[in-house]
Amino acid sequence: MVAVPSPLSPLDITNLAKRVPGGRLLFSDLALRLAPGEIIAIMGESGVGKSTLLNLIAGLDQADAGRIEIDGIDLAALDDDARTGLRRDKIGFVFQAFHILPHLTLAQNVALPLILARRRETQALAEATAMLDQVGLTGRGGDFPAQVSGGEMQRIALARALVHRPALVLADEPTGNLDPQTADVVLTLLCERLRASGAASVIVTHSERAAAAADRVLTLTAQGLVAHGT
């Protein structure tokens, strides 16, 4: 019987270490492996390095030691242009502050990852409009960000993060700017759309409610990631 190779992990981290300027160690010996489609939440005290870890995974910062692979690709083997291409093709981002461009329509904002990947504009806008439908914003593609609420802004950010079908979505406090009721709605939608897309995700959050929606919850410490509550 022929053995079937296991699928590539969308994120595989081994022995990661990072120091901040001045030499203080943020964390060391950090290891993490995600299964395709798995959603994990990372919690931890302020200043422990959660956002830094996301920057390392995205290739926006460099570790002092260790290895990060995205969909089987070693970040350390890539130059700046190749890392930019990997972010464009393999990773989606959801931020606490939304980062929606005010001078573009909602459809144009969502289409940005496709346009950056040199997709034809008409096709990119059509796919963006379909993705807006999936996050409950049917018929709103021609609106501008000033016309939508905070919860709707995060829906737009989610649509933009998923429109190019990334292997991995990185979410940094995705409900941090929302009231509790809106946060619950957006969180439910986030997990639904992630599972429907098959993308794996790392969600950094201070919210126990947000973390509870994940498949696994981990706490970032100076010694790396540990099961939450230990």
Backbone as CSV, one residue per row, in Angstrom:
resi,resn,N_x,N_y,N_z,CA_x,CA_y,CA_z,C_x,C_y,C_z
1,MET,0.844,-1.194,0.000,0.000,0.000,0.000,0.882,1.248,0.000
2,VAL,0.578,2.190,-0.893,1.390,3.392,-1.008,0.997,4.374,0.086
3,ALA,2.005,4.877,0.800,1.741,5.846,1.864,1.332,7.185,1.259
4,VAL,0.309,7.800,1.811,-0.138,9.113,1.357,0.570,10.175,2.190
5,PRO,1.310,11.085,1.530,2.026,12.098,2.304,1.058,13.004,3.049
6,SER,1.443,13.393,4.262,0.590,14.293,5.030,0.611,15.674,4.397
7,PRO,-0.505,16.414,4.483,-0.540,17.745,3.872,0.445,18.684,4.560
8,LEU,0.904,19.673,3.800,1.795,20.658,4.372,1.087,21.425,5.479
9,SER,1.833,21.763,6.510,1.282,22.620,7.545,1.284,24.056,7.037
10,PRO,0.168,24.782,7.205,0.168,26.194,6.800,1.106,27.040,7.647
11,LEU,1.459,26.550,8.850,2.404,27.255,9.713,3.133,26.235,10.575
12,ASP,4.457,26.260,10.487,5.289,25.343,11.271,6.463,26.143,11.833
13,ILE,6.501,26.294,13.150,7.535,27.083,13.837,8.326,26.159,14.752
14,THR,9.646,26.268,14.705,10.493,25.476,15.600,11.552,26.360,16.243
15,ASN,11.725,26.208,17.560,12.821,26.818,18.330,12.963,28.324,18.099
16,LEU,11.854,29.035,18.025,11.900,30.460,17.716,12.304,31.259,18.953
17,ALA,13.182,32.228,18.753,13.604,33.120,19.835,13.655,34.545,19.303
18,LYS,13.284,35.503,20.164,13.310,36.909,19.761,13.671,37.785,20.947
19,ARG,14.624,38.692,20.714,14.994,39.708,21.690,14.590,41.083,21.169
20,VAL,14.275,41.988,22.078,13.958,43.357,21.693,15.232,44.185,21.764
21,PRO,15.242,45.377,21.116,16.420,46.244,21.235,16.779,46.477,22.692
22,GLY,18.066,46.336,22.985,18.512,46.395,24.373,18.830,45.029,24.927
23,GLY,18.366,43.986,24.226,18.762,42.635,24.577,17.772,41.838,25.396
24,ARG,16.647,42.457,25.830,15.697,41.697,26.654,15.059,40.583,25.821
25,LEU,15.051,39.393,26.396,14.476,38.246,25.700,12.955,38.284,25.812
26,LEU,12.279,38.278,24.667,10.818,38.186,24.671,10.380,36.747,24.894
27,PHE,10.913,35.853,24.062,10.583,34.435,24.203,11.661,33.605,23.519
28,SER,11.708,32.327,23.885,12.663,31.407,23.281,12.043,30.021,23.210
29,ASP,12.646,29.163,22.387,12.204,27.769,22.241,10.726,27.664,21.884
30,LEU,10.226,28.648,21.130,8.805,28.654,20.768,8.570,27.707,19.600
31,ALA,7.601,26.829,19.762,7.257,25.871,18.713,5.744,25.882,18.503
32,LEU,5.339,25.771,17.253,3.915,25.761,16.927,3.736,25.141,15.549
33,ARG,2.793,24.221,15.453,2.450,23.633,14.154,0.930,23.616,14.017
34,LEU,0.435,24.188,12.933,-0.994,24.236,12.677,-1.367,23.186,11.636
35,ALA,-2.504,22.569,11.831,-3.077,21.707,10.804,-3.851,22.578,9.821
36,PRO,-4.007,22.137,8.568,-4.816,22.903,7.622,-6.215,23.148,8.183
37,GLY,-6.656,24.395,8.145,-7.979,24.750,8.625,-8.094,24.948,10.124
38,GLU,-7.014,24.747,10.878,-7.080,24.875,12.334,-7.057,26.347,12.747
39,ILE,-7.859,26.688,13.752,-7.899,28.033,14.310,-7.340,27.984,15.726
40,ILE,-6.295,28.765,15.987,-5.767,28.831,17.344,-5.840,30.274,17.843
41,ALA,-6.009,30.421,19.139,-5.976,31.731,19.780,-4.740,31.801,20.666
42,ILE,-4.064,32.943,20.628,-2.899,33.170,21.472,-3.208,34.321,22.418
43,MET,-3.060,34.048,23.717,-3.297,35.043,24.744,-1.982,35.309,25.476
44,GLY,-2.012,36.272,26.384,-0.811,36.594,27.139,-0.850,38.027,27.615
45,GLU,-0.012,38.335,28.597,0.020,39.676,29.159,0.512,40.680,28.125
46,SER,0.136,41.949,28.311,0.637,43.016,27.440,2.157,43.071,27.526
47,GLY,2.800,43.221,26.366,4.248,43.327,26.326,4.977,42.015,26.221
48,VAL,4.247,40.895,26.237,4.920,39.596,26.179,5.404,39.261,24.777
49,GLY,4.850,39.943,23.751,5.356,39.737,22.399,4.366,39.125,21.429
50,LYS,3.077,39.239,21.700,2.082,38.604,20.818,2.083,39.228,19.423
51,SER,2.073,40.555,19.358,2.098,41.209,18.047,3.441,40.994,17.351
52,THR,4.507,40.957,18.141,5.832,40.661,17.563,5.833,39.277,16.924
53,LEU,5.209,38.317,17.586,5.133,36.968,17.025,4.390,36.983,15.687
54,LEU,3.293,37.729,15.601,2.585,37.823,14.321,3.471,38.456,13.260
55,ASN,4.243,39.478,13.629,5.144,40.108,12.664,6.217,39.140,12.183
56,LEU,6.702,38.295,13.078,7.693,37.289,12.687,7.077,36.289,11.706
57,ILE,5.865,35.836,12.008,5.192,34.873,11.131,4.951,35.476,9.757
58,ALA,4.639,36.769,9.721,4.364,37.446,8.453,5.633,37.822,7.694
59,GLY,6.787,37.605,8.295,8.032,37.980,7.628,8.309,39.466,7.658
60,LEU,7.647,40.196,8.564,7.868,41.632,8.705,8.983,41.938,9.688
61,ASP,9.395,40.952,10.440,10.478,41.071,11.410,11.272,39.767,11.358
62,GLN,12.485,39.795,11.861,13.332,38.603,11.814,13.615,38.096,13.225
63,ALA,13.558,36.792,13.377,13.848,36.172,14.673,15.353,36.119,14.909
64,ASP,15.727,35.957,16.159,17.140,35.785,16.509,17.566,34.332,16.364
65,ALA,16.621,33.422,16.427,16.908,32.001,16.245,15.614,31.307,15.870
66,GLY,15.753,30.121,15.290,14.583,29.320,14.974,14.175,29.390,13.512
67,ARG,13.089,28.723,13.211,12.657,28.538,11.817,11.135,28.706,11.734
68,ILE,10.700,29.410,10.702,9.270,29.579,10.422,9.021,29.149,8.978
69,GLU,8.083,28.221,8.806,7.677,27.808,7.466,6.203,28.120,7.268
70,ILE,5.891,28.726,6.137,4.517,29.014,5.736,4.197,28.128,4.544
71,ASP,3.273,27.206,4.732,2.891,26.303,3.640,4.117,25.603,3.046
72,GLY,5.053,25.221,3.937,6.250,24.503,3.505,7.389,25.380,3.034
73,ILE,7.226,26.701,3.069,8.257,27.624,2.589,8.978,28.248,3.776
74,ASP,10.296,28.112,3.813,11.114,28.641,4.900,11.314,30.140,4.689
75,LEU,10.826,30.959,5.633,10.944,32.413,5.482,12.403,32.856,5.393
76,ALA,13.283,32.187,6.115,14.687,32.600,6.142,15.362,32.430,4.787
77,ALA,14.794,31.602,3.931,15.392,31.366,2.614,14.957,32.404,1.584
78,LEU,14.093,33.341,1.976,13.527,34.300,1.030,14.167,35.677,1.182
79,ASP,14.326,36.378,0.062,14.736,37.780,0.145,13.494,38.646,0.357
80,ASP,13.675,39.967,0.434,12.563,40.859,0.751,11.433,40.754,-0.272
81,ASP,11.781,40.698,-1.556,10.753,40.616,-2.589,9.971,39.317,-2.487
82,ALA,10.677,38.229,-2.227,10.006,36.930,-2.119,9.108,36.876,-0.890
83,ARG,9.538,37.497,0.209,8.679,37.531,1.401,7.422,38.365,1.144
84,THR,7.587,39.460,0.401,6.423,40.266,0.036,5.453,39.439,-0.806
85,GLY,5.986,38.679,-1.743,5.140,37.825,-2.568,4.443,36.750,-1.768
86,LEU,5.143,36.186,-0.781,4.525,35.169,0.071,3.380,35.759,0.884
87,ARG,3.588,36.953,1.455,2.495,37.604,2.197,1.291,37.836,1.287
88,ARG,1.559,38.277,0.077,0.478,38.566,-0.872,-0.304,37.312,-1.237
89,ASP,0.399,36.200,-1.413,-0.236,34.995,-1.944,-0.742,34.039,-0.865
90,LYS,-0.063,33.990,0.284,-0.320,32.923,1.259,-0.989,33.383,2.543
91,ILE,-0.974,34.706,2.834,-1.402,35.189,4.146,-2.487,36.250,3.999
92,GLY,-3.486,36.179,4.874,-4.476,37.240,5.008,-4.328,37.885,6.372
93,PHE,-4.698,39.167,6.473,-4.514,39.913,7.710,-5.823,40.564,8.148
94,VAL,-6.103,40.475,9.458,-7.227,41.192,10.063,-6.669,41.956,11.255
95,PHE,-6.861,43.281,11.261,-6.267,44.128,12.287,-7.336,44.716,13.208
96,GLN,-6.925,45.072,14.420,-7.834,45.729,15.358,-8.321,47.060,14.790
97,ALA,-7.435,47.796,14.124,-7.765,49.134,13.620,-8.313,49.107,12.186
98,PHE,-8.660,47.927,11.701,-9.315,47.713,10.409,-8.382,47.961,9.210
99,HIS,-7.734,49.155,9.139,-6.862,49.512,8.009,-7.613,49.443,6.676
100,ILE,-8.814,49.972,6.668,-9.587,50.101,5.435,-9.281,51.463,4.820
101,LEU,-9.014,51.518,3.522,-8.628,52.768,2.871,-9.868,53.614,2.600
102,PRO,-9.936,54.832,3.152,-11.169,55.613,3.091,-11.550,56.111,1.706
103,HIS,-10.570,56.237,0.808,-10.859,56.791,-0.521,-11.277,55.719,-1.523
104,LEU,-11.290,54.458,-1.121,-11.718,53.370,-1.991,-13.098,52.868,-1.557
105,THR,-13.874,52.365,-2.508,-15.149,51.747,-2.155,-14.896,50.455,-1.383
106,LEU,-15.960,49.911,-0.807,-15.806,48.657,-0.072,-15.304,47.551,-0.994
107,ALA,-15.861,47.466,-2.206,-15.422,46.436,-3.150,-13.967,46.633,-3.546
108,GLN,-13.557,47.875,-3.734,-12.162,48.133,-4.100,-11.221,47.764,-2.958
109,ASN,-11.610,48.036,-1.716,-10.796,47.640,-0.577,-10.616,46.130,-0.522
110,VAL,-11.715,45.403,-0.700,-11.648,43.945,-0.636,-10.843,43.380,-1.799
111,ALA,-10.908,44.033,-2.944,-10.220,43.538,-4.147,-8.716,43.768,-4.124
112,LEU,-8.221,44.565,-3.175,-6.797,44.945,-3.189,-5.842,43.758,-3.271
113,PRO,-6.001,42.688,-2.463,-5.050,41.574,-2.585,-5.033,40.945,-3.980
114,LEU,-6.183,40.916,-4.640,-6.249,40.343,-5.983,-5.589,41.264,-7.002
115,ILE,-5.803,42.570,-6.851,-5.186,43.522,-7.775,-3.670,43.527,-7.605
116,LEU,-3.200,43.425,-6.346,-1.758,43.350,-6.110,-1.163,42.083,-6.708
117,ALA,-1.987,41.035,-6.817,-1.544,39.789,-7.451,-1.732,39.821,-8.968
118,ARG,-2.015,41.024,-9.500,-2.145,41.265,-10.943,-3.362,40.572,-11.560
119,ARG,-4.414,40.396,-10.765,-5.676,39.920,-11.315,-6.327,41.072,-12.075
120,ARG,-7.021,40.773,-13.179,-7.724,41.818,-13.921,-8.718,42.525,-13.007
121,GLU,-8.816,43.840,-13.132,-9.629,44.615,-12.202,-11.085,44.173,-12.215
122,THR,-11.633,43.909,-13.408,-13.045,43.498,-13.462,-13.263,42.182,-12.727
123,GLN,-12.342,41.247,-12.895,-12.454,39.964,-12.208,-12.265,40.140,-10.708
124,ALA,-11.278,40.972,-10.320,-11.015,41.208,-8.904,-12.231,41.827,-8.223
125,LEU,-12.873,42.786,-8.854,-14.041,43.433,-8.259,-15.225,42.472,-8.175
126,ALA,-15.345,41.594,-9.171,-16.426,40.602,-9.127,-16.220,39.639,-7.964
127,GLU,-14.985,39.185,-7.759,-14.706,38.284,-6.643,-14.872,38.998,-5.297
128,ALA,-14.488,40.280,-5.256,-14.651,41.054,-4.025,-16.128,41.231,-3.683
129,THR,-16.949,41.476,-4.705,-18.385,41.631,-4.479,-18.987,40.334,-3.951
130,ALA,-18.559,39.208,-4.501,-19.049,37.910,-4.018,-18.621,37.673,-2.579
131,MET,-17.410,38.100,-2.214,-16.949,37.926,-0.846,-17.708,38.837,0.112
132,LEU,-18.051,40.039,-0.318,-18.872,40.912,0.515,-20.231,40.270,0.782
133,ASP,-20.772,39.575,-0.210,-22.026,38.838,0.006,-21.870,37.836,1.147
134,GLN,-20.725,37.170,1.195,-20.505,36.110,2.179,-20.366,36.651,3.603
135,VAL,-20.025,37.933,3.743,-19.899,38.505,5.088,-21.097,39.403,5.421
136,GLY,-22.176,39.255,4.666,-23.407,39.951,4.991,-23.488,41.388,4.537
137,LEU,-22.727,41.744,3.504,-22.737,43.116,2.995,-23.164,43.147,1.531
138,THR,-24.167,42.369,1.200,-24.696,42.321,-0.159,-25.189,43.704,-0.580
139,GLY,-24.774,44.111,-1.773,-25.227,45.379,-2.326,-24.493,46.600,-1.812
140,ARG,-23.463,46.399,-0.980,-22.760,47.530,-0.369,-21.413,47.809,-1.024
141,GLY,-21.072,47.106,-2.086,-19.740,47.241,-2.679,-19.408,48.639,-3.147
142,GLY,-20.407,49.417,-3.542,-20.159,50.772,-4.019,-20.105,51.815,-2.930
143,ASP,-20.402,51.422,-1.682,-20.328,52.360,-0.563,-18.873,52.647,-0.206
144,PHE,-18.686,53.714,0.571,-17.356,54.068,1.052,-17.267,53.788,2.562
145,PRO,-16.064,53.617,3.085,-15.917,53.275,4.509,-16.619,54.234,5.462
146,ALA,-16.733,55.519,5.110,-17.402,56.481,5.989,-18.880,56.162,6.173
147,GLN,-19.430,55.307,5.327,-20.855,54.988,5.369,-21.166,53.733,6.178
148,VAL,-20.164,53.102,6.796,-20.400,51.829,7.480,-20.012,51.938,8.950
149,SER,-20.528,51.016,9.759,-20.243,50.970,11.194,-18.929,50.244,11.464
150,GLY,-18.500,50.265,12.750,-17.274,49.565,13.122,-17.362,48.078,12.872
151,GLY,-18.512,47.478,13.212,-18.684,46.053,12.957,-18.634,45.726,11.479
152,GLU,-19.222,46.595,10.670,-19.181,46.382,9.225,-17.768,46.579,8.685
153,MET,-17.011,47.504,9.268,-15.613,47.687,8.849,-14.820,46.401,9.064
154,GLN,-15.060,45.710,10.197,-14.321,44.478,10.444,-14.788,43.372,9.498
155,ARG,-16.052,43.394,9.091,-16.517,42.449,8.080,-15.776,42.671,6.758
156,ILE,-15.583,43.929,6.417,-14.838,44.261,5.195,-13.400,43.752,5.301
157,ALA,-12.790,43.975,6.469,-11.419,43.503,6.679,-11.339,41.982,6.561
158,LEU,-12.349,41.292,7.069,-12.373,39.834,6.964,-12.503,39.404,5.508
159,ALA,-13.399,40.071,4.767,-13.557,39.745,3.348,-12.252,39.954,2.597
160,ARG,-11.552,41.046,2.900,-10.270,41.327,2.243,-9.226,40.271,2.602
161,ALA,-9.247,39.790,3.850,-8.264,38.796,4.289,-8.460,37.457,3.607
162,LEU,-9.687,37.152,3.178,-9.997,35.827,2.641,-10.170,35.787,1.129
163,VAL,-10.264,36.947,0.480,-10.662,36.975,-0.929,-9.663,36.253,-1.833
164,HIS,-8.388,36.231,-1.458,-7.372,35.590,-2.306,-7.079,34.151,-1.872
165,ARG,-7.938,33.600,-1.003,-7.862,32.207,-0.560,-6.493,31.865,0.030
166,PRO,-6.100,32.559,1.102,-4.787,32.313,1.704,-4.762,30.998,2.467
167,ALA,-3.558,30.489,2.687,-3.394,29.300,3.525,-3.510,29.651,4.999
168,LEU,-3.174,30.914,5.341,-3.076,31.324,6.737,-3.635,32.729,6.903
169,VAL,-4.434,32.930,7.945,-4.943,34.262,8.298,-4.406,34.635,9.672
170,LEU,-3.833,35.829,9.774,-3.322,36.353,11.031,-4.254,37.474,11.490
171,ALA,-4.796,37.345,12.692,-5.748,38.323,13.213,-5.231,38.881,14.535
172,ASP,-5.009,40.178,14.575,-4.464,40.833,15.757,-5.579,41.604,16.463
173,GLU,-6.070,41.074,17.585,-7.166,41.671,18.347,-8.333,42.061,17.440
174,PRO,-8.891,41.111,16.684,-9.888,41.470,15.665,-11.183,42.037,16.220
175,THR,-11.464,41.844,17.512,-12.682,42.406,18.100,-12.367,43.496,19.125
176,GLY,-11.118,43.941,19.176,-10.688,44.870,20.216,-11.345,46.227,20.157
177,ASN,-11.778,46.684,18.972,-12.388,48.002,18.833,-13.909,47.948,18.792
178,LEU,-14.499,46.811,19.132,-15.945,46.632,18.986,-16.609,46.462,20.346
179,ASP,-17.866,46.890,20.433,-18.615,46.655,21.656,-18.897,45.154,21.777
180,PRO,-19.203,44.663,22.982,-19.330,43.210,23.185,-20.331,42.530,22.266
181,GLN,-21.487,43.144,22.034,-22.490,42.511,21.189,-22.016,42.409,19.746
182,THR,-21.445,43.518,19.228,-20.923,43.503,17.860,-19.744,42.548,17.753
183,ALA,-18.903,42.516,18.790,-17.745,41.622,18.789,-18.179,40.169,18.658
184,ASP,-19.243,39.775,19.354,-19.734,38.401,19.270,-20.183,38.062,17.852
185,VAL,-20.892,38.994,17.225,-21.378,38.765,15.857,-20.195,38.617,14.897
186,VAL,-19.222,39.528,15.010,-18.067,39.495,14.115,-17.229,38.239,14.358
187,LEU,-17.077,37.857,15.624,-16.292,36.667,15.946,-16.928,35.411,15.362
188,THR,-18.233,35.305,15.494,-18.943,34.154,14.927,-18.739,34.107,13.416
189,LEU,-18.874,35.265,12.775,-18.692,35.334,11.328,-17.254,34.993,10.943
190,LEU,-16.291,35.511,11.705,-14.877,35.230,11.431,-14.623,33.728,11.413
191,CYS,-15.075,33.035,12.444,-14.822,31.593,12.528,-15.586,30.832,11.450
192,GLU,-16.810,31.247,11.161,-17.590,30.596,10.102,-16.886,30.716,8.764
193,ARG,-16.436,31.922,8.440,-15.808,32.134,7.126,-14.436,31.457,7.057
194,LEU,-13.698,31.447,8.161,-12.416,30.735,8.160,-12.633,29.246,7.894
195,ARG,-13.608,28.661,8.577,-13.849,27.224,8.396,-14.366,26.934,6.994
196,ALA,-15.181,27.820,6.461,-15.690,27.614,5.098,-14.576,27.719,4.066
197,SER,-13.593,28.586,4.322,-12.503,28.783,3.358,-11.424,27.719,3.461
198,GLY,-11.324,27.068,4.635,-10.254,26.095,4.843,-8.943,26.712,5.288
199,ALA,-8.928,28.043,5.494,-7.698,28.697,5.936,-7.440,28.409,7.406
200,ALA,-6.193,28.191,7.757,-5.796,28.140,9.162,-5.672,29.567,9.669
201,SER,-5.721,29.734,10.992,-5.664,31.099,11.519,-4.992,31.127,12.882
202,VAL,-4.251,32.233,13.113,-3.716,32.572,14.423,-4.398,33.861,14.850
203,ILE,-5.146,33.799,15.944,-5.862,34.964,16.461,-5.210,35.382,17.775
204,VAL,-4.655,36.579,17.804,-4.112,37.143,19.034,-5.217,37.954,19.699
205,THR,-5.478,37.678,20.966,-6.593,38.338,21.630,-6.393,38.398,23.138
206,HIS,-7.005,39.416,23.764,-7.104,39.480,25.217,-8.445,38.932,25.690
207,SER,-9.345,38.649,24.748,-10.713,38.294,25.086,-10.874,36.788,25.275
208,GLU,-11.301,36.392,26.455,-11.579,34.977,26.699,-12.710,34.494,25.795
209,ARG,-13.699,35.357,25.519,-14.814,34.985,24.652,-14.318,34.711,23.232
210,ALA,-13.420,35.572,22.753,-12.874,35.362,21.415,-12.049,34.081,21.368
211,ALA,-11.241,33.860,22.405,-10.379,32.682,22.432,-11.187,31.397,22.464
212,ALA,-12.343,31.434,23.123,-13.152,30.228,23.280,-13.665,29.693,21.952
213,ALA,-13.670,30.516,20.911,-14.152,30.076,19.599,-13.088,29.298,18.829
214,ALA,-11.855,29.306,19.310,-10.754,28.658,18.595,-10.704,27.162,18.891
215,ASP,-9.981,26.423,18.053,-9.773,24.996,18.279,-8.808,24.739,19.428
216,ARG,-7.819,25.631,19.561,-6.857,25.545,20.659,-6.600,26.947,21.191
217,VAL,-6.341,27.038,22.497,-5.979,28.314,23.109,-4.621,28.148,23.778
218,LEU,-3.674,29.019,23.404,-2.320,28.965,23.935,-1.979,30.295,24.584
219,THR,-1.072,30.259,25.549,-0.587,31.469,26.203,0.880,31.657,25.850
220,LEU,1.227,32.871,25.431,2.617,33.182,25.115,3.344,33.594,26.384
221,THR,4.470,32.928,26.649,5.311,33.223,27.810,6.749,33.386,27.326
222,ALA,7.622,33.766,28.231,9.042,33.890,27.883,9.639,32.553,27.473
223,GLN,9.030,31.456,27.890,9.503,30.109,27.553,8.807,29.548,26.305
224,GLY,8.002,30.358,25.647,7.314,29.895,24.439,5.826,29.806,24.669
225,LEU,5.149,28.970,23.899,3.705,28.807,23.981,3.347,27.634,24.863
226,VAL,2.394,27.854,25.761,1.916,26.771,26.625,0.393,26.739,26.535
227,ALA,-0.185,25.595,26.881,-1.644,25.487,26.892,-2.224,26.510,27.853
228,HIS,-3.261,27.206,27.416,-3.855,28.272,28.235,-4.375,27.698,29.552
229,GLY,-4.036,28.413,30.620,-4.476,27.978,31.929,-3.462,27.179,32.702
230,THR,-2.342,26.818,32.029,-1.296,26.072,32.734,-0.221,27.011,33.226
